[in-house]
């Protein structure tokens, strides 16, 4: 099947309604959900190479699983209707046997039994199997005690999956277990979306690479390695766009090049409205800039826009805020762009091992981890404390309203991997 081209986003897809100032988190997420759509084409892929790719179309079973009624154990098969009373029972053996891949060619008369092995198709005349361990045999007949239920140790044809049944739906990121299911029902190829290519660009004269000599006024770039690793873990194709200096022309050229190879771009730094915030200034020139002032802590305004038809997510330069904004906003947005549809993180209500008072007005995310059934938070809420990101294993989400948390108050905890 020919590769289909996905439509581009419009230049005003991130525009806020007139008069909107501070935007609640849920409102911002709803706007993204409504406006984003798949931007990558679909293509055919053999099942053995499809793991971690996103299904573009529903998949139906080519055959049932199991295809025929078969034995679940090694033992002896017979027609249950032949058994009289409560046992013990004795049945003569039919010559031969049934094995997986080597079916018994004849039928089994009622009142007789046949040697049958695990996975073997049930011959005509057999609907029940008795375990080998529960039988005595001299090679001519078998004897066993009752009672045994009709259909015992026998699998029905198609009891797991029926032929023609939809087994996987479009938007699913395929797992190793999915490849087993697809193969078991005879599916050799699936339609998938081409992996979303996400570029990561850092901006700022103050940034140097780890391993280089840093002057007193410079800092090592932590955002780009963090975001590239996170994208890779999520199954996207992460493209390192390097770091751009505080020079508008250079940044513009780098964005032009990135738009040729990426489906989406994450940037960090330069997304506010200062003299050196060139990212937001360039997006402003395209007429697509939307400064989303999210009621979120930690976090600053997100600079969203389009460059050469490619969506750009301008993240804060602070690594803590950059990661939180990536988890909360970029992850579901990238899933939507990549064909997986909109996704929401799975959180758990667990007892708090900390105390906190929070005023109404902003959604807050605290670096946290689970220990002995209770969730503890990092000692400092300072957004400059990168060590807290490493210490934590997830985030505690506090609602927009007023909250007072004491020991063992139930709070929502979201592990990093469930975003």
MOURCOR-V681323 format. One record per run of one state. SS is the DSSP state (alpha for helix, beta for strand, coil for the rest). FROM is the first residue (numbers start at 1). LEN is the number of residues. If there is no record, write none. Layout:
# MOURCOR-V681323
ss: <SS SS>
from: <FROM FROM>
len: <LEN LEN>
This chain:
# MOURCOR-V681323
ss: <coil beta coil beta coil alpha coil beta alpha coil beta coil beta coil beta coil beta coil beta coil alpha coil beta coil beta coil beta coil beta coil beta coil beta coil beta alpha coil beta coil beta coil beta coil beta coil beta coil beta coil alpha coil beta coil beta coil beta coil beta coil alpha coil beta coil alpha coil beta coil alpha coil beta coil beta coil beta coil beta coil alpha coil beta coil beta coil beta coil beta coil alpha coil beta coil beta coil beta alpha coil>
from: <1 4 5 22 24 25 36 42 47 50 54 56 59 61 65 66 70 72 75 79 80 83 89 100 102 103 107 108 112 117 121 122 124 125 128 132 135 136 138 141 145 154 156 161 162 166 169 173 174 176 185 189 194 197 204 207 209 219 221 223 235 237 245 248 262 264 269 278 287 290 295 296 298 302 308 310 316 319 338 348 353 356 359 363 372 374 378 387 392 394 399 403 406 410 416 419>
len: <3 1 17 2 1 11 6 5 3 4 2 3 2 4 1 4 2 3 4 1 3 6 11 2 1 4 1 4 5 4 1 2 1 3 4 3 1 2 3 4 9 2 5 1 4 3 4 1 2 9 4 5 3 7 3 2 10 2 2 12 2 8 3 14 2 5 9 9 3 5 1 2 4 6 2 6 3 19 10 5 3 3 4 9 2 4 9 5 2 5 4 3 4 6 3 1>
